[in-house]
């Protein structure tokens, strides 16, 4: 069964503890760029629900090749490298080795798993090769209950099937221990308002890469996921991580900080029937179509009574963050009851078609009413569904799943 864990970031408050207590989360992957190691360790030690068994530490080593001005608390770690170049690992630069020692010791203080530091990978080049080298180095030199190869892959990497094939072959040949992979997708910067939108062929290759890595014997942890985490649950990944801000649900190199937005922040609801994290105002607009009932759009979560009564004032943004996790967990539980990949894919396809039909009925009505603005908003909110459907069909063909 796929387990949902929190992607740690700023302003955590009691979100993680409450999420685990309410059975909506199964753990957390920590970021030392947002909270110091001492603070994280103190938190793990005093929490009654967070422990070494369900805590993970993201090394965030990719920051070492980025502009150092974006560093927050990582800058306070004396051995965190900066401006790392190709020659540095080849020469076993002392600062990199010191950071590996620091990271292994830090992980051991809070976690039973050592996630090996890795680079930001855009092609099969030295960053990919050295990420595997560092993983093997960690396995050989540091004791841990389990190990994870860290792969931060640019989504454009998946434009090429050959990239995927070479990745699979190299990981299979070069990784001496096949344990876990901590996979993060770095999404391209675009102006699309639908956070899930991605090229269907790229997504198909992503699904295939995950599937093939699982077939090699790796257990998958997918970081910084959003509604697309449902697709990784379809593949029966071990863990998916997702946070409470959009920047903790979709990794983009250009967006590391929580930025203030103009205007009033809009409340969003995670609708299982719609497979969407949709603005409540847009969901209520769908109900103008008299043949759609609110019950058809609800996820059977704790806040549904308020949502059904359109009582937004009684539901806080934190409530809706928990409702998001709760909805994903409900879906993951449903997939966990299905043993084979073909049946899980069929269930996913049926859910996408049902969600599309719900959207289409409201869009057609609003178009007839000449409410173009509202119709276009729903078209944007549902855009990812056709992409998912196409990607799944392409993936099935590539992976020869019948």
Secondary structure, DSSP 8 states (H G I E B T S, - for coil): --EEEEE--S--TTHHHHHHHTTS---EEEETTTS-HHHHHHHHHH-SS--GGGEEEE--GGGGGS-GGG-SGGGG-TT---S--HHHHHTT-HHHHHHHHHHHHHHHHH-SEEE----EESSSSHHHHHHHHHHHHHHHHS--SEEEEEEEEEGGGGG-HHHHHHHHHHHHHH-SS--EEEEEEE------S-TT---HHHHHHHHHHHHHHHHTT-EEEEES-STTHHHHHHTT-SEEEE-SSGGGTSBBTTB-S----SS----EEEETTTTEEEEHHHHHHHTTSTT--GGGT----TTHHHHHTT-GGGS-HHHHHHHHHHHHHHHHHHHHT--SHHHHHHHHHHHHHHHHHHHHHHHHHHHHTT-HHHHHHHHHHTHHHHHHHHHHHHHHHHHT--
